[in-house]
Amino acid sequence: MTTAIDIQSLEARHVLQTYKRQPVVFVRGAGVRLTDIEGRSYLDFISGIGVSVLGHAHPALTAAVSEQAGTLLHTSNLYYHPLQGQVAARLATLSGLQRSFFCNSGTEAMEACLKFARRYWYTQGVRGRTGYVAFEHGFSGRSMGSLSVTANPHYREPFEPLIPGVTFVSPDDVAGFEAAVTDTTAAIVVEPIQGEGGVRPISADLAAAIERVCARTGTLLIADEIQCGLGRTGHAFYYQALGLTPDLVTVGKAIGGGVPVGAALVAEDVARQVLPGDHGTTYGGNLLATRAALVVLEELMDRGLMAHVQTVGAHFEARLLELAAKYPVVRAVRGAGVMRGLQLAVDATPVVEGALARGLLVNRTAERVVRMLPPYTVTTADIDEAIVTLDAVLAGLPAEAGAQ
């Protein structure tokens, strides 16, 4: 019988060690729960980093993927198939951006948007408008282009030089942001809620400044909704809650419910400047991926899942605020819907490890933030169970932790 030690040892010999995994091996899931190789159950409040939005083994998604696998998986983008247009039409309804480019991940969606922004200016004969303005604490991916607009030096420095012409500004410095956008800026890149940066929504003042600058200069706006988009906050996209009007939007994580798929959403005036052959992908938008995406979008748009996120999200926030009131170590509760972060006064690692030991999956980001991204199908009872666990973990922290 294969054991957890066997699996970890095999990986240690043959898998590139780019991840520091938690010492647990999952073998099956159902709803908001995962089961490890030893039969222990866990309440999943990270959902594969915001991916498994319908929970695990969702009946409709399982049936659709199984049926599609037995019919036709892939033909490439050399030919038509029936599903890409259906998914693109639904995304246009949700976002207001008329066109989609399908790819395999959020990182690839960002790569596409960075290219499309430059293509927009090039097609119009503007050769010097190639730069980007992005924000500190932002994270847009680890490929060379997406990494270039990701601020964290820890991720960037081993791979420099990256794409030139990227300016980073603090999301709290509105004046600095306005000064950073010049006639050489192709696009502004912003996460409406910074995920890896600590579940940080941008301010209404910054959102207003972005709109103002884009209107004045014609600079394109790329909204990175890979983590906060497609219903996670109770809004179709969080840029809508902030009053932003992006020209390009990155989509990933949630859209496939666990099947790898991403999309770059493109406004019509930008799409007109992108020509055949400007970008491509072998796998992007194949039948398996778009069939999965259709199931997720149908649940969001036709079966009340977005309204459910709003309801449970309000309950989630209220219960987290109770913890903040009870424990001084909790300095802030941030986020929206079922995208939540507990800002601590100390490193979040002991809380993540303590929760895991008690059967609750959360993770650490920005060093002192406990990030929670449960499936959209989470219930108020599930949330209450998670709060009980977090309460016990926080109660077990050293007394001096709350004084820092």
VOPAGU-2260 file (C-alpha; in pm, 1 decimal, decimal comma):
REM VOPAGU-2260
SITE   aa  ch    i         X         Y         Z
SITE  MET   A    0       0,0       0,0       0,0
SITE  THR   A    1     135,6     341,6    -100,0
SITE  THR   A    2     182,4     573,7     197,3
SITE  ALA   A    3     220,6     950,3     230,1
SITE  ILE   A    4     592,6     896,6     295,8
SITE  ASP   A    5     624,7     694,6     -26,2
SITE  ILE   A    6     462,5     974,4    -227,9
SITE  GLN   A    7     673,4    1246,3     -69,5
SITE  SER   A    8     993,7    1044,9    -119,1
SITE  LEU   A    9     918,7     984,1    -487,5
SITE  GLU   A   10     855,5    1353,4    -542,1
SITE  ALA   A   11    1174,4    1443,1    -358,3
SITE  ARG   A   12    1370,7    1235,7    -610,1
SITE  HIS   A   13    1198,5    1336,6    -933,1
SITE  VAL   A   14     985,6    1653,8    -902,6
SITE  LEU   A   15    1152,4    1994,0    -935,0
SITE  GLN   A   16    1149,8    2140,3    -584,9
SITE  THR   A   17     985,0    2475,9    -652,1
SITE  TYR   A   18     712,1    2427,0    -390,0
SITE  LYS   A   19     722,5    2397,5     -13,3
SITE  ARG   A   20     426,7    2167,5      26,9
SITE  GLN   A   21     234,1    2105,5     347,8
SITE  PRO   A   22     295,6    1746,2     465,2
SITE  VAL   A   23     -43,1    1609,3     363,3
SITE  VAL   A   24    -152,2    1397,8      64,9
SITE  PHE   A   25    -507,6    1444,0     -59,2
SITE  VAL   A   26    -678,5    1167,2    -251,9
SITE  ARG   A   27   -1044,7    1265,5    -283,6
SITE  GLY   A   28   -1293,2    1540,8    -210,4
SITE  ALA   A   29   -1663,1    1611,0    -182,1
SITE  GLY   A   30   -1818,6    1954,2    -150,4
SITE  VAL   A   31   -1608,6    2173,1      78,8
SITE  ARG   A   32   -1416,5    1878,7     225,9
SITE  LEU   A   33   -1101,1    1694,2     127,5
SITE  THR   A   34    -981,7    1354,9     249,0
SITE  ASP   A   35    -616,1    1264,8     284,5
SITE  ILE   A   36    -446,7     933,7     214,3
SITE  GLU   A   37    -490,4     830,3     577,1
SITE  GLY   A   38    -865,4     894,8     570,8
SITE  ARG   A   39    -868,7    1220,7     763,9
SITE  SER   A   40   -1119,2    1487,4     658,1
SITE  TYR   A   41   -1039,4    1858,4     617,0
SITE  LEU   A   42   -1258,7    2164,2     571,8
SITE  ASP   A   43   -1118,5    2330,9     259,8
SITE  PHE   A   44   -1102,6    2709,1     293,2
SITE  ILE   A   45    -841,2    2760,3      22,6
SITE  SER   A   46   -1007,0    2566,7    -265,1
SITE  GLY   A   47    -687,8    2510,0    -459,1
SITE  ILE   A   48    -597,1    2882,8    -425,2
SITE  GLY   A   49    -938,8    3003,1    -534,5
SITE  VAL   A   50    -993,7    2747,4    -811,3
SITE  SER   A   51   -1242,7    2483,1    -694,6
SITE  VAL   A   52   -1528,4    2729,1    -667,5
SITE  LEU   A   53   -1802,2    2465,8    -699,5
SITE  GLY   A   54   -1635,4    2253,0    -434,7
SITE  HIS   A   55   -1497,3    1906,8    -502,2
SITE  ALA   A   56   -1667,2    1642,1    -714,6
SITE  HIS   A   57   -1952,4    1880,8    -801,1
SITE  PRO   A   58   -2216,4    1663,5    -974,8
SITE  ALA   A   59   -2279,2    1893,0   -1273,0
SITE  LEU   A   60   -1909,3    1956,7   -1336,2
SITE  THR   A   61   -1823,8    1590,1   -1292,7
SITE  ALA   A   62   -2092,8    1485,4   -1540,4
SITE  ALA   A   63   -1999,6    1750,4   -1796,5
SITE  VAL   A   64   -1626,1    1675,9   -1789,2
SITE  SER   A   65   -1687,3    1300,6   -1805,1
SITE  GLU   A   66   -1923,9    1334,6   -2098,7
SITE  GLN   A   67   -1690,2    1568,8   -2285,1
SITE  ALA   A   68   -1394,1    1337,2   -2230,1
SITE  GLY   A   69   -1595,0    1061,3   -2393,2
SITE  THR   A   70   -1695,4    1280,3   -2687,9
SITE  LEU   A   71   -1413,8    1514,9   -2793,7
SITE  LEU   A   72   -1137,6    1676,9   -2588,0
SITE  HIS   A   73    -932,9    1883,8   -2828,1
SITE  THR   A   74    -911,0    1994,0   -3189,7
SITE  SER   A   75    -685,4    2305,1   -3166,0
SITE  ASN   A   76    -769,7    2658,7   -3269,0
SITE  LEU   A   77    -728,0    2572,8   -3635,9
SITE  TYR   A   78   -1096,9    2480,5   -3635,1
SITE  TYR   A   79   -1427,2    2584,0   -3480,8
SITE  HIS   A   80   -1606,4    2396,3   -3207,2
SITE  PRO   A   81   -1944,8    2475,5   -3045,4
SITE  LEU   A   82   -1835,1    2590,2   -2697,8
SITE  GLN   A   83   -1590,7    2884,0   -2718,8
SITE  GLY   A   84   -1854,3    3122,8   -2848,7
SITE  GLN   A   85   -2097,3    3025,0   -2574,3
SITE  VAL   A   86   -1843,0    3089,2   -2299,9
SITE  ALA   A   87   -1729,7    3415,5   -2460,3
SITE  ALA   A   88   -2088,9    3539,0   -2486,2
SITE  ARG   A   89   -2148,4    3473,8   -2117,3
SITE  LEU   A   90   -1824,8    3646,2   -2020,5
SITE  ALA   A   91   -1926,9    3946,3   -2231,5
SITE  THR   A   92   -2258,6    3963,5   -2047,6
SITE  LEU   A   93   -2085,3    3952,9   -1709,2
SITE  SER   A   94   -1802,5    4193,7   -1789,7
SITE  GLY   A   95   -1924,7    4430,4   -2059,4
SITE  LEU   A   96   -1612,0    4349,8   -2264,9
SITE  GLN   A   97   -1718,1    4197,4   -2592,3
SITE  ARG   A   98   -1435,9    3959,6   -2680,5
SITE  SER   A   99   -1240,1    3677,7   -2518,7
SITE  PHE   A  100    -905,9    3517,0   -2590,2
SITE  PHE   A  101    -890,2    3173,7   -2427,2
SITE  CYS   A  102    -573,8    3033,6   -2274,8
SITE  ASN   A  103    -476,8    2790,6   -1999,0
SITE  SER   A  104    -415,8    3003,5   -1690,3
SITE  GLY   A  105    -436,8    3347,6   -1537,8
SITE  THR   A  106     -66,9    3403,3   -1601,1
SITE  GLU   A  107    -119,6    3338,9   -1971,7
SITE  ALA   A  108    -415,2    3577,2   -1966,8
SITE  MET   A  109    -187,6    3849,7   -1828,8
SITE  GLU   A  110      73,2    3776,4   -2095,4
SITE  ALA   A  111    -196,8    3818,9   -2358,3
SITE  CYS   A  112    -319,3    4146,8   -2211,7
SITE  LEU   A  113      31,0    4292,8   -2195,2
SITE  LYS   A  114      80,0    4205,1   -2562,0
SITE  PHE   A  115    -260,2    4336,4   -2668,1
SITE  ALA   A  116    -196,0    4667,0   -2492,4
SITE  ARG   A  117     126,7    4717,7   -2684,9
SITE  ARG   A  118     -37,7    4603,2   -3009,2
SITE  TYR   A  119    -313,1    4860,7   -2959,4
SITE  TRP   A  120     -64,6    5147,8   -2972,5
SITE  TYR   A  121     156,7    4992,2   -3240,7
SITE  THR   A  122    -134,7    4945,4   -3480,6
SITE  GLN   A  123    -215,1    5313,6   -3445,7
SITE  GLY   A  124     141,3    5412,7   -3529,2
SITE  VAL   A  125     240,1    5510,5   -3173,9
SITE  ARG   A  126     579,8    5346,5   -3135,7
SITE  GLY   A  127     702,9    5480,9   -2802,0
SITE  ARG   A  128     406,2    5386,9   -2587,0
SITE  THR   A  129     532,6    5057,8   -2444,6
SITE  GLY   A  130     556,5    5103,4   -2066,6
SITE  TYR   A  131     335,5    4981,7   -1783,4
SITE  VAL   A  132     242,4    5122,4   -1444,6
SITE  ALA   A  133     169,6    4863,0   -1175,5
SITE  PHE   A  134     133,5    4864,1    -798,8
SITE  GLU   A  135     338,3    4756,5    -501,1
SITE  HIS   A  136     205,1    4437,5    -335,4
SITE  GLY   A  137      61,2    4333,6    -672,6
SITE  PHE   A  138     103,1    3985,0    -815,4
SITE  SER   A  139      20,0    3896,5   -1174,6
SITE  GLY   A  140     212,5    3574,8   -1235,9
SITE  ARG   A  141     556,5    3418,8   -1270,6
SITE  SER   A  142     618,9    3409,0   -1646,1
SITE  MET   A  143     861,0    3672,4   -1774,2
SITE  GLY   A  144     593,3    3918,7   -1882,1
SITE  SER   A  145     358,0    3877,4   -1588,1
SITE  LEU   A  146     654,5    3874,8   -1349,9
SITE  SER   A  147     764,1    4208,0   -1496,0
SITE  VAL   A  148     445,9    4369,9   -1360,1
SITE  THR   A  149     469,8    4183,2   -1027,5
SITE  ALA   A  150     628,4    4401,5    -760,8
SITE  ASN   A  151     783,8    4154,2    -515,4
SITE  PRO   A  152    1167,5    4166,2    -542,4
SITE  HIS   A  153    1189,8    3812,0    -404,0
SITE  TYR   A  154    1014,2    3682,8    -715,1
SITE  ARG   A  155    1179,7    3923,3    -958,6
SITE  GLU   A  156    1548,8    3953,5    -877,4
SITE  PRO   A  157    1671,5    3602,4    -971,2
SITE  PHE   A  158    1528,5    3645,8   -1322,2
SITE  GLU   A  159    1621,4    4002,0   -1410,9
SITE  PRO   A  160    1649,9    4173,1   -1650,2
SITE  LEU   A  161    1276,7    4154,0   -1711,6
SITE  ILE   A  162    1061,2    4358,2   -1949,7
SITE  PRO   A  163    1181,3    4719,4   -1926,5
SITE  GLY   A  164     964,3    5023,1   -1874,1
SITE  VAL   A  165     759,3    4907,1   -1574,2
SITE  THR   A  166     700,1    5161,1   -1296,5
SITE  PHE   A  167     572,3    5048,3    -956,5
SITE  VAL   A  168     386,4    5286,4    -727,6
SITE  SER   A  169     228,6    5247,2    -386,0
SITE  PRO   A  170    -147,7    5193,0    -398,9
SITE  ASP   A  171    -167,2    5446,6    -114,5
SITE  ASP   A  172      10,0    5718,3    -315,0
SITE  VAL   A  173    -252,9    5861,5    -546,9
SITE  ALA   A  174     -43,0    6162,4    -644,4
SITE  GLY   A  175     255,6    5940,8    -715,9
SITE  PHE   A  176      41,9    5719,3    -933,8
SITE  GLU   A  177     -90,5    6012,1   -1135,7
SITE  ALA   A  178     263,1    6138,3   -1190,7
SITE  ALA   A  179     385,8    5792,7   -1298,7
SITE  VAL   A  180     152,4    5767,5   -1598,6
SITE  THR   A  181     310,8    5943,9   -1896,2
SITE  ASP   A  182     284,8    5949,3   -2273,6
SITE  THR   A  183     507,2    5639,9   -2279,0
SITE  THR   A  184     262,1    5430,7   -2071,9
SITE  ALA   A  185      77,0    5166,9   -2271,9
SITE  ALA   A  186    -133,6    5036,7   -1982,4
SITE  ILE   A  187    -198,7    5043,2   -1610,0
SITE  VAL   A  188    -213,7    4702,6   -1438,8
SITE  VAL   A  189    -421,1    4676,3   -1120,6
SITE  GLU   A  190    -569,5    4402,4    -904,8
SITE  PRO   A  191    -896,2    4545,3    -768,4
SITE  ILE   A  192    -823,5    4328,0    -464,9
SITE  GLN   A  193    -458,7    4233,4    -430,4
SITE  GLY   A  194    -459,3    3864,3    -348,5
SITE  GLU   A  195    -101,5    3746,9    -292,8
SITE  GLY   A  196     -28,3    4094,1    -156,6
SITE  GLY   A  197    -247,9    4032,4     146,6
SITE  VAL   A  198    -614,4    4051,7      36,1
SITE  ARG   A  199    -593,6    4429,7      -5,9
SITE  PRO   A  200    -878,8    4605,9    -190,5
SITE  ILE   A  201    -761,8    4921,6    -361,0
SITE  SER   A  202    -916,3    5242,2    -224,4
SITE  ALA   A  203   -1201,1    5436,4    -377,4
SITE  ASP   A  204    -957,3    5729,0    -412,8
SITE  LEU   A  205    -715,6    5520,8    -619,0
SITE  ALA   A  206    -996,5    5380,2    -831,9
SITE  ALA   A  207   -1118,6    5733,1    -904,4
SITE  ALA   A  208    -764,4    5842,1    -991,1
SITE  ILE   A  209    -722,4    5549,9   -1230,8
SITE  GLU   A  210   -1043,2    5644,5   -1410,8
SITE  ARG   A  211    -938,7    6006,4   -1421,0
SITE  VAL   A  212    -592,1    5932,7   -1559,6
SITE  CYS   A  213    -718,2    5688,7   -1821,8
SITE  ALA   A  214    -976,9    5940,2   -1941,6
SITE  ARG   A  215    -718,8    6217,4   -1962,9
SITE  THR   A  216    -433,9    6025,1   -2126,2
SITE  GLY   A  217    -602,1    5743,1   -2315,4
SITE  THR   A  218    -390,0    5491,0   -2125,1
SITE  LEU   A  219    -537,2    5142,4   -2132,7
SITE  LEU   A  220    -643,4    4973,2   -1809,1
SITE  ILE   A  221    -578,1    4605,4   -1740,1
SITE  ALA   A  222    -783,9    4477,2   -1445,6
SITE  ASP   A  223    -626,3    4164,1   -1300,7
SITE  GLU   A  224    -927,6    3968,3   -1177,2
SITE  ILE   A  225    -758,3    3628,7   -1173,7
SITE  GLN   A  226    -817,5    3583,9    -800,8
SITE  CYS   A  227   -1096,3    3827,5    -715,9
SITE  GLY   A  228   -1305,9    3786,6   -1030,3
SITE  LEU   A  229   -1596,1    3571,8   -1146,6
SITE  GLY   A  230   -1814,6    3592,9    -840,7
SITE  ARG   A  231   -1567,3    3543,7    -557,4
SITE  THR   A  232   -1651,5    3879,5    -400,7
SITE  GLY   A  233   -2025,7    3854,7    -467,3
SITE  HIS   A  234   -1977,1    4073,8    -775,2
SITE  ALA   A  235   -1917,5    3933,9   -1120,8
SITE  PHE   A  236   -1592,5    4134,1   -1116,7
SITE  TYR   A  237   -1467,6    4354,8    -837,0
SITE  TYR   A  238   -1371,5    4636,7   -1074,1
SITE  GLN   A  239   -1745,4    4688,8   -1114,9
SITE  ALA   A  240   -1783,6    4754,5    -742,9
SITE  LEU   A  241   -1507,9    5017,0    -766,7
SITE  GLY   A  242   -1645,0    5193,7   -1072,7
SITE  LEU   A  243   -1349,2    5102,4   -1293,9
SITE  THR   A  244   -1392,4    5061,7   -1670,1
SITE  PRO   A  245   -1105,3    4840,7   -1788,8
SITE  ASP   A  246   -1008,2    4783,3   -2149,3
SITE  LEU   A  247    -866,5    4439,3   -2073,4
SITE  VAL   A  248    -944,7    4192,0   -1794,2
SITE  THR   A  249    -755,5    3879,6   -1691,6
SITE  VAL   A  250    -957,9    3576,1   -1586,5
SITE  GLY   A  251    -829,4    3251,2   -1439,8
SITE  LYS   A  252    -863,3    3030,8   -1131,0
SITE  ALA   A  253   -1241,2    3020,3   -1082,0
SITE  ILE   A  254   -1350,8    2990,2   -1442,2
SITE  GLY   A  255   -1284,0    2618,1   -1488,2
SITE  GLY   A  256   -1373,5    2496,8   -1141,7
SITE  GLY   A  257   -1049,1    2295,0   -1138,9
SITE  VAL   A  258    -997,7    2237,0   -1510,9
SITE  PRO   A  259    -710,6    2461,5   -1630,6
SITE  VAL   A  260    -849,9    2754,3   -1830,2
SITE  GLY   A  261    -793,0    3128,2   -1845,0
SITE  ALA   A  262    -917,7    3414,1   -2057,8
SITE  ALA   A  263    -822,7    3765,6   -2157,1
SITE  LEU   A  264   -1134,2    3978,5   -2194,3
SITE  VAL   A  265   -1091,5    4255,4   -2448,8
SITE  ALA   A  266   -1295,2    4568,8   -2520,5
SITE  GLU   A  267   -1405,0    4609,8   -2881,4
SITE  ASP   A  268   -1189,0    4913,8   -2956,1
SITE  VAL   A  269    -878,7    4725,5   -2841,6
SITE  ALA   A  270    -983,8    4406,4   -3018,9
SITE  ARG   A  271   -1001,3    4593,4   -3350,2
SITE  GLN   A  272    -626,5    4661,3   -3325,7
SITE  VAL   A  273    -533,6    4294,7   -3272,9
SITE  LEU   A  274    -475,6    4105,4   -3597,4
SITE  PRO   A  275    -474,3    3735,9   -3692,7
SITE  GLY   A  276    -143,4    3581,5   -3590,7
SITE  ASP   A  277     -70,7    3833,5   -3313,7
SITE  HIS   A  278    -118,0    3572,9   -3042,9
SITE  GLY   A  279    -201,5    3206,0   -3013,4
SITE  THR   A  280    -216,9    2892,8   -2803,6
SITE  THR   A  281    -239,3    2521,7   -2875,6
SITE  TYR   A  282    -461,1    2413,2   -2587,3
SITE  GLY   A  283    -643,1    2734,5   -2502,9
SITE  GLY   A  284   -1020,4    2715,6   -2518,5
SITE  ASN   A  285   -1041,0    2348,6   -2609,0
SITE  LEU   A  286   -1362,5    2155,9   -2560,3
SITE  LEU   A  287   -1280,7    2017,0   -2215,9
SITE  ALA   A  288   -1184,2    2357,9   -2077,4
SITE  THR   A  289   -1478,9    2546,9   -2221,5
SITE  ARG   A  290   -1725,8    2276,1   -2120,8
SITE  ALA   A  291   -1605,7    2312,4   -1761,4
SITE  ALA   A  292   -1623,3    2691,8   -1787,3
SITE  LEU   A  293   -1980,7    2672,3   -1910,1
SITE  VAL   A  294   -2081,7    2473,4   -1602,5
SITE  VAL   A  295   -1923,2    2730,0   -1369,2
SITE  LEU   A  296   -2082,0    3022,4   -1554,2
SITE  GLU   A  297   -2422,9    2855,1   -1556,5
SITE  GLU   A  298   -2404,0    2806,4   -1179,9
SITE  LEU   A  299   -2306,6    3170,9   -1134,1
SITE  MET   A  300   -2552,3    3325,4   -1375,0
SITE  ASP   A  301   -2850,8    3091,0   -1384,1
SITE  ARG   A  302   -2864,0    2910,2   -1050,3
SITE  GLY   A  303   -2815,5    3182,7    -790,4
SITE  LEU   A  304   -2457,4    3109,7    -689,2
SITE  MET   A  305   -2354,1    3477,8    -696,8
SITE  ALA   A  306   -2637,9    3572,3    -462,2
SITE  HIS   A  307   -2534,6    3285,7    -234,3
SITE  VAL   A  308   -2178,8    3425,0    -220,5
SITE  GLN   A  309   -2317,1    3763,6    -114,2
SITE  THR   A  310   -2519,3    3603,7     166,5
SITE  VAL   A  311   -2249,0    3376,5     305,8
SITE  GLY   A  312   -1988,8    3647,8     248,8
SITE  ALA   A  313   -2169,7    3883,5     483,7
SITE  HIS   A  314   -2187,3    3608,5     745,9
SITE  PHE   A  315   -1818,0    3530,7     695,0
SITE  GLU   A  316   -1718,9    3893,8     748,9
SITE  ALA   A  317   -1930,3    3922,9    1064,4
SITE  ARG   A  318   -1778,4    3611,1    1217,3
SITE  LEU   A  319   -1422,5    3719,1    1132,7
SITE  LEU   A  320   -1487,5    4058,7    1287,9
SITE  GLU   A  321   -1588,2    3876,0    1607,6
SITE  LEU   A  322   -1245,2    3711,9    1611,2
SITE  ALA   A  323   -1079,5    4048,9    1553,9
SITE  ALA   A  324   -1267,9    4195,8    1847,9
SITE  LYS   A  325   -1168,6    3902,6    2066,7
SITE  TYR   A  326    -798,8    3874,2    1979,6
SITE  PRO   A  327    -566,8    4179,3    1965,0
SITE  VAL   A  328    -330,1    3981,7    1740,4
SITE  VAL   A  329    -586,5    4026,6    1461,3
SITE  ARG   A  330    -523,9    4376,3    1330,4
SITE  ALA   A  331    -767,9    4386,7    1038,0
SITE  VAL   A  332   -1026,1    4187,9     844,1
SITE  ARG   A  333   -1009,3    4254,8     469,6
SITE  GLY   A  334   -1174,3    4141,4     150,8
SITE  ALA   A  335   -1523,8    4080,6      18,8
SITE  GLY   A  336   -1756,2    3787,9     -37,9
SITE  VAL   A  337   -1562,0    3465,9      11,6
SITE  MET   A  338   -1221,7    3628,1     -41,4
SITE  ARG   A  339   -1103,3    3714,4     308,9
SITE  GLY   A  340    -780,9    3792,8     488,8
SITE  LEU   A  341    -695,1    3821,7     856,0
SITE  GLN   A  342    -409,9    4068,7     900,4
SITE  LEU   A  343    -211,3    3961,5    1206,2
SITE  ALA   A  344      43,7    4140,3    1421,6
SITE  VAL   A  345     272,4    3836,7    1382,8
SITE  ASP   A  346     374,3    3589,8    1114,8
SITE  ALA   A  347      74,3    3384,4    1004,6
SITE  THR   A  348     260,1    3052,2     980,7
SITE  PRO   A  349     158,9    2920,7    1327,6
SITE  VAL   A  350    -207,6    2991,7    1251,6
SITE  VAL   A  351    -193,6    2810,4     917,5
SITE  GLU   A  352     -15,9    2513,2    1073,8
SITE  GLY   A  353    -245,9    2508,5    1375,0
SITE  ALA   A  354    -551,7    2513,4    1151,1
SITE  LEU   A  355    -413,6    2229,6     939,7
SITE  ALA   A  356    -355,4    2019,8    1251,2
SITE  ARG   A  357    -721,4    2073,5    1341,1
SITE  GLY   A  358    -851,8    1990,1     994,3
SITE  LEU   A  359    -895,0    2336,6     841,2
SITE  LEU   A  360    -711,2    2446,9     526,8
SITE  VAL   A  361    -614,3    2813,9     502,0
SITE  ASN   A  362    -290,4    2968,1     382,9
SITE  ARG   A  363     -42,3    3244,3     450,4
SITE  THR   A  364      26,3    3537,5     222,4
SITE  ALA   A  365     219,1    3862,6     263,9
SITE  GLU   A  366     379,8    3700,8     573,0
SITE  ARG   A  367     120,4    3817,2     827,4
SITE  VAL   A  368    -207,8    3749,3     649,4
SITE  VAL   A  369    -421,2    3437,2     686,1
SITE  ARG   A  370    -593,5    3406,2     349,3
SITE  MET   A  371    -924,2    3224,5     305,2
SITE  LEU   A  372   -1077,7    3139,9     -33,3
SITE  PRO   A  373   -1343,2    2873,8      29,7
SITE  PRO   A  374   -1558,4    2731,7    -249,0
SITE  TYR   A  375   -1854,6    2949,4    -345,9
SITE  THR   A  376   -2078,7    2665,5    -228,1
SITE  VAL   A  377   -1964,6    2710,2     134,0
SITE  THR   A  378   -2249,5    2735,1     385,3
SITE  THR   A  379   -2292,1    2944,6     698,1
SITE  ALA   A  380   -2253,4    2622,8     899,1
SITE  ASP   A  381   -1919,5    2555,3     727,7
SITE  ILE   A  382   -1809,1    2910,0     809,9
SITE  ASP   A  383   -1910,7    2870,6    1172,7
SITE  GLU   A  384   -1707,9    2548,4    1190,3
SITE  ALA   A  385   -1403,9    2725,6    1047,9
SITE  ILE   A  386   -1443,7    3011,1    1295,7
SITE  VAL   A  387   -1447,4    2766,9    1587,0
SITE  THR   A  388   -1118,9    2621,6    1462,0
SITE  LEU   A  389    -957,9    2962,4    1407,4
SITE  ASP   A  390   -1075,8    3068,1    1752,8
SITE  ALA   A  391    -898,0    2770,5    1906,9
SITE  VAL   A  392    -579,4    2836,9    1710,4
SITE  LEU   A  393    -571,1    3206,5    1796,2
SITE  ALA   A  394    -637,2    3126,8    2162,0
SITE  GLY   A  395    -327,7    2906,1    2158,9
SITE  LEU   A  396     -89,9    3178,0    2036,1
SITE  PRO   A  397     155,2    3315,0    2295,1
SITE  ALA   A  398       6,3    3597,7    2498,9
SITE  GLU   A  399     276,4    3838,0    2381,1
SITE  ALA   A  400     168,1    3789,6    2016,5
SITE  GLY   A  401    -122,9    4024,4    2057,7
SITE  ALA   A  402      97,4    4298,3    2199,7
SITE  GLN   A  403     319,1    4328,3    1891,8
